[in-house]
Amino acid sequence: MAGEAIRSFAAPDTEFELVQSDTPVDVDGHKLGEPTGEVRCAECGRTAGCVDYIPHTPNCSQSNVHSRWWVESHGCGHQR
C-alpha cells in the first residue's frame, strides 16, 4: 500500500461481496444462503470480517481500499 492513495470501499470502482454460507447450519452455524459475517474481495477472493482487514494478495488492485473509520483511526490522511 505504500505510495498508493487510499480509496473508499464505497467507490464505484471497487467491488466486495458479502459471503453467504454454502453449507447447512450444522456445518458452519449458518443457514444455507445466510450471510456469514465475512466480506470477500471480488478481485483476489480473500476474506475477512470487514473490508479493512482483508489480507489481499500482493498484486490485488484493491489492497489500498479502506473505510473512512480505518483511515481516520490510523492517521492515514484523507480518502480519495
Secondary structure by P-SEA (a helix, b strand, c coil): cccccccccccccbbbbccccccccccccccccccccccccccccccccccccccccccccccccccaaaaaaacccccc
